[in-house]
Amino acid sequence: MFKMLSQWYYRRFSDPHAVSLVVIILAGFITIYFFGSLIAPLLVAIVLAYLLEWPVTKLVKFGLPRSVAVVCVLLVFISLVLISMIGIIPTIWQQIGNLINDVPSMYVELLGYIHSIPERYPEFATITNVETIFGDVKNQVMGMGETIVKGSLASLVSLATVGIYLILVPLLIFFLLKDKEQMLSALGGVLPQNRNLAYKVWVEMNQQISNYIRGKVLEILIVGLASYVTFYLLDLRYSALLALAVGLSVLIPYIGAAAVTIPVAIVGLFQWGLSPQFYYLLVAYGIIQALDGNVLVPVLFSEAVNLHPVAIIVAVLVFGGLWGFWGIFFAIPLATLVKAVISAFTYTKEPDIDSVAE
């Protein structure tokens, strides 16, 4: 057993380039795991810098100095964000208020339906079972109320954090775009010298991450807009709020789409009951999800399609558990990174084990 392990070690880690790759990955893992909350503004800025690098590069090709191109792109981006916030946030906030006001009536209607279950289905439900369900629902509602109160108290801290982000993130984006080459050169001076294998993996992953971020933003916008138009035409309540939830749900592959289906179905059920409008909603929503999974995702994420769905779900669970939101957001690139590292080790030229051992 020991001989087999030693042979595997010499075969995989006798190459200094492979050792450097492992060291770099471990250093990145430890940094994000222990200091992720401290460098969160930097992570946000890096994601947005990847998103804005493409228009900056296009402007530079047209002859603009990089500094001027960065300023122009950043000003346009900030303007679009502010316009979107001014147009969307008031509507979302109003619909959140309407939903909170409608929760008591929904709760009363739900209780009435639960109490009527023994009369409708006496062979399946008894008074005791209904009372048990009623108690569980009541506890859940009370727990949701406590969560809302705690969230409202914590919102003051969140507002302060948002204020800091609004100042730091644009500055970080500017310098990340403007001084990109200098920063990469300085980082190269810190990394190990034997890093050819790490450089190979980096070149592959850098392009994939850039395409992934742009594709994910496009997917959120397309799915969110299509959902809003559909919900608006069907006259569904809280259409903007639900469309926002559907758009953001694409951040979590497979799991997000299944989770956001529940609030959409609940709102439709309370608004229309088991009527044709409710079934129209489910059919329309199913078509959106089918087009997203079978048309939009393969077009935007051709590399990700090569990953098995089980691998993607496992990546979401593992990296989401390790790094929270960022682990979920980068689950697919991280899964691709794992695949690229395994491929790099697999195709690394294997040394003579006997000569290395001697």
N, C-alpha and C positions, 0 to 999 in steps of 0.2 A: 504493500500500500504506500509506504513512504517512498519507495523507488518510483512508483507511478507518479506521485505528486511532484517529486523532484524533477522527473523528466518533463512533466507538464510545465513546471516553473521555468526550467532552462529553455524550453521550446518557445515560451511566450514572453519571458522577461529578460532574456539574455541580451536582447537588442536595446541599447540605451534610448533609442527613439521611442520604443514602446513604453519604457519606464517613464520617460518625460511626459508622454500622453496621459498615463495613469496619474502622475503627480499633478498635472494641470487640471484634470477633471476632478480629482479629490479636493484640490484647493478651491476650485469654483463651487463645489458642493458644500464644503464647510463654510465658506464665506456667505453664501446665500442662506444656508440653513440657520446659522447663528446670528447673522447680521442683516437678514432680509428686511426686517421691519425698519431698521435704521437707514438703509439705502433705498427704501421704496421710491422716493422721488427720482433717484437716479435710474431705477428700473423703468419707471413710467417714461422718463425722458429718452431712454434708449429705445423703447418700443416706438415712440413717436418719431424719433430720429430715423429709425429704419423706414417708417412710413413716408417721411418727407424727403428721404435721400433721392428717390426717383425723380421728382420734379426739380430738385436742386441740380442733379446731374444733367437733366435736359437743358436747363437754362445755361449751365456752364458750357455745354456743347454749342449753344447759340452765340457764345462769345462773352457772356457776362462774367465778371470776376466772381469767384466762389463766395466771397463775403457778401457781395451785393445780391447774389442769387439766394443765399441763405436768408438775408433780411426780407427780401420780397416774398419768398415762400412762407416764411414764418408769419409775416403780417397777414397774408391771405388766409393762412390756416387759422390764426387767432380770430380774424374777422368772421370766418365761417362758423367757428365754434360759438362765438358770442351771438351771432344771428340765430343759430339753431337753439341755443339756450333761451334766448328771449322769446322765440316762437313756440318752443316745445314745453319748457318747464312750467309756465303758468297753466297750460292745459293739463299736463300730468298732475300737477298739484291739486287742481280743481277736481279731477276725477278721483284722486286719492281721498279727498274730503268727501265726495259723494259716496264713495265705497264705504267709508267709515260710518257715514250717516245711515246707509242702507243695511249695515250689518245687523242691527237689532231686528228689523223686519224680516231679514233672511233667517235669523235665528228663530223667531216666532213661527215662521212658515215651516222651518225644518222640524220644530217640535210638534206642530200640528200633524205633519206627515208621519212622524215617528209614532205618535199616539194612535194614528189611524191604521197602522200596520196590522194589529191583531184582528181588526174588523175585516180588513181586506184579505188577509192571508192567515186565517185562524189555524190552518194545518201546519204552517211553518213558524209562526211567532206566537209567543205567549206574553202575558202582561209582565211577567218577571224578566223575560229577555228584553222587552222594550224598556223597562225601567233601568236595566243594566246599561243598555245602549245610551239612554238619556243621561245617566250619570257620567258615562265616559265623554259624551259630547259636551256636557256642562263643564267638566274638568278641563277639556281641551280649550274651550272658549275662554275660561278664566286664565289659563296659562298664556293664551295669546294676548289677553289684556295686560297681564303683567309684563310680557315681552315688549308690548308697545310702549308702556310707561317707561320701562328701563331704556328703551331705544330713544325715546324723546328726551330723557335726562342726559343720555350720552351724546345727543345731537350737538350740544354746545361744544364739546371737545372735537366732534367731527367738523363743525364749521371752522374752528380754529385750524384744523389740519388742512382743510380745503383752501383756506387763505394762504397758508404756507406753500401749498402745492402751486397755487396760481402765481406765486412769485418765483419760486425756485425752478419749477419745471421749464418754463419758457427760457430762462437763462441757461439751464443745462442743455436744452435742445440746441440753442444757438451755438454754444461752444462745442458740443459734440459734432455738429454739422460743419462748422467753420474750421475747427482744428482736428478733423478726423485723422488725417495722415500723421500729424505730429503725435497724437495720442497713441495710435497704433505702433508707431516707431518707438515711443517711450516704453510701451508695454512689451514690445519685442526685446528690449534691452534687459528686462527683468526676468523674462521666461528662460528656461534652460536652453542651452545651445543646441543640443541634439533634439530637435523638435520637427523634423521633417514629416513624421507620421502625424503629429498634432496639426501641423500646417495643412496637410492634405485633408484631414477631417474638418478643419476650420473653413477652408475654401468651400467645401461641399455644403457645410451647415450654414455658412453666412448667406449664401444665395437662397437656400431653402427657407431660412428664417425670414429673410426679406420678402420673399414671395408669399410666405404663410401669413405674415402680418397684414400685407396689402390685401390678400385674398380674404382674410377673416373680417377685416373692416368692410370690404365690399359685400360679403355675405350678410353681415349684420344689417347693413343699410338696405340691401335688396329684400331680404326676408322680412325685416321690420316694416318697410314701406308696403310690400305686397300684403302683409297681414293687416296693416291699418286700412288700406283701400278696401279689402274684403270685409273687415268688420264694420267699416263705415257704411258700405253699401247694404249690408245686412241689418244695419241699425242696431248693432250690438252695444250695450252699455259699456262704458269704460274702454272704448275702442283704442284710444291712444295708449292708455296704460297697459292693456293686454298686448298690443302690438309691440310696445317697448320690451315687454317680458319675452315675447316670442323671438324678437330680434336678438336679445342678449342670450337667449337660451342656446344659440348655436355655439357659444363659447365652450359648452360642455357637450362633446359629441355623444349622440345617442341618449344619454341620461337627461340632458337638458330638454330635448324635445318631448320625452315622456313625462317629465315633471311639469312642464308648462301646459300640457294638455289638460291637467286637472283643473286649474283655475278657469281656463277658457270654457270647458264643459260645464263647470259649476255655474258660472255667470249665465251661460246660455240656458241652462236648465231652470234657474230661478226666474229668468226673464220670460221664457216662452213655455216652459214645461216640456212634456214629450209631444211637441207639435212638429209640423213639417219644417218650420223655421229652425228649430233646434237641430234637426237632421241635416238641413242645408248647411248650417254652420259646421257641423262635424265633417261633412263631405268636403266643403271648401277648405277647411283647415287641414284635412288629410291630403288634399291635392297639393297644398303649399309645402307640406313636409315631404311629400313624395318627390316633388320637383327639386326641392333643396337637396335631398339625399341622393337622388339619381341623376340629376342634371348639373346643378350648380356646384356641388362639392367635387365631382370628378373633373369639372372644367377648371376650378380654382386651385384644387389641391391634388394634382396628378400624382405627386410623390406619396401623399398620405393614403391614396387609394390602394397603394401597394402594401400597406399595413393591414393585417387582419383585424376585423372589428374587436375580437377578444383582446388583441394586443393594445388597441386604442383604449378600450375600457379599463384594462389593467393599468395603463399609463395614467389615465385620469385619476383612478383610485390611489395609486402609489404616490405620484408627484403632487396631487392635490392634498393628500394627507401630510406630505412633507412640507410643502411651501404654500398651501392655501390657494388663493386666487391665482397667483403667478404659476403655480404648478399645474392648475387646471388650464390656464390660458396657453401655456407652452407644452401641454401634454403631448401633442402630436410631434412638434419638433424634437422634444426630448426623447420620445420613442424612436424617432428617426436617428437621433444622435447615438442612442444605444445600438441601433442596427448598424450604423456606419462604423462605430468603434469595433463591434464584433467582426464586421467584414474586414476592417483594417488589420486586426489581429489574425484573422483567418488567412489572409493573403500575404501576411508578412513572411519574408523568406526565412525558413526555419534553419537554424544553425545545426551543425553536427553536434549531437548531444554528448557523444563520447569525448570529443575534443574540448568542448566547453567544460565538462566535468573534470577533465585532466587539468 
